[in-house]
């Protein structure tokens, strides 16, 4: 097992139409407005930028993000990640009743030196940290969707 590799899968159910949710998720530069753990997103151009994340642990992750797939018809957004995390993340949206089922999938390797050193003893904390971040994102997005 490579202790520095992670695979995450999370499902959010949101009370808004898929196209509305897609339009919000497509605007990564606005994530800090509704997702507390996304501290900063700085666009470089239409297809790339940098982002800074921090959840419960007192450690910021800095990543470069580049669009790999932006498909409104299929309702799929996929990005490549570099920096402290290397890999991919993907949003896949589908209608569910009157709302949306959002599937988030992420496959990454931790590149940050400190997190690599702490890979074995820290793994349960890192996974819990990610779960808290995703919970904050779902709650923040649900509240944001109610306000628009």
N, C-alpha and C positions, 0 to 999 in steps of 0.2 A: 504494500500500500504506500502510495506517495502522500505523505501527511500534509503536503503543501497544495494539493489539488482538492477542489471542492466542486460538487454538483448540487445545485439548489433547484427546487421546483416548488412553486407556490401558486395557489389559486385564490383569486379575489372574485367575489360576487358583488356587483355594483348595480344600484338602482337607476341606471341611465342607459340610453340606447348605445349600441356598440360604436356607431360613427361619432357620437359625442365623446365617448371615452377615448377613442382613437385620436381624435383631434387634440385632446389634452395631453395624452402620452407622447404624441408626436412633437410637442413643444418642450423639449428637455430643458431649455433655458429657463422655463417657468417652474420646474420642479421645486426649487427652494421655497416658492410661495406656498406650496401645499404639503410638501414632504419634509418634515422637520430634520431628518437625518441627512438630507442632501443639502449641504451647507452652501455650496457654490457651484454654478455651472457657467463656464465662460466659452461662448462659441468662438471658433477660429474662422470658420467659413460655413457654408450651408451643410456640409457633411461631416464636420469634426469639431472637437472642442476639448475642454478639460473639465473635470468635475472633482469636487472634494466632498467626501462622506465622513460622517462620524455618528456612531450610535451610542450605546451605553459605555463602551470602553473608551478611555481617554486617549484615543489615537486616531488621527486623520488618515484616510486613504486618499491618495491622489491618483487619478487615472486620466489617461487620454481616451477619448471616445471617438469612433469613426463609424458612420452609417454604413451598414452592409446591405440592408434591405429595408425599404420603405414602401409597403404595398397596401394602400388603402382599400383596394378591392378585396384582398384576402385578409385584411386587418392584421397584418404582421409588421412588426418593427424589430429589426435586429441590428445590434451594434457589436463592433470589435473593441476590446479593451486592451490598454497597454499601461505601463507604469507600475504602480503597486500591485495591481491585478492584471494578469494577462489572460485573455480568453474571449468569450462571447456571452452576450445576454440577449434574450428574445422575449418580446411580448406577443401573444397570440390571443386575439379577441373573438368571441362568438356570442351570438344572441342566446339569451337564456330567459325564457318568459318575457317579461317586459323590461328586463335589464340586460346585463352583460356578464359573461364569464370571462375573466382575464387570467390567462396562464402565463406565469413568468418563469423562464428557465435560464439558468446561468451555469456555465462551466468555466471555471477559472483556476489559474495557478497563482498562488500568492508569491509576489516577487519582493515585497518589502522586507528588508534585511531582518529587522527585529521580529516580525511575524514569522519568518522562516526559522529563526532561532527558537522561537516559542511554539513551533508547529505541533509537537507532540503534547506537551502539557496544556497548551492553550486551545487545542482543537474544540473541546466542548464549549468553551467560552466564546470562541469565534463563531461557532454555529448558532449559539444562543443570541449573540450580538446581531447576526444577520436576521434571525427570526424577529427580533424586536424592531429592527429597521423595516422589515417588510410589513409588520403590523402597523407601524407608524405611517408607512406609505399608504396602505389601504384605508386607514381611518382618515388621513389627510385628503386623499383623493375623493372619498365619499363625501366629506364635508365640502370640498371645493365644488364638486358636481351639484350639490344641493344649492350652492350660492350662484351658479351660472344659469 
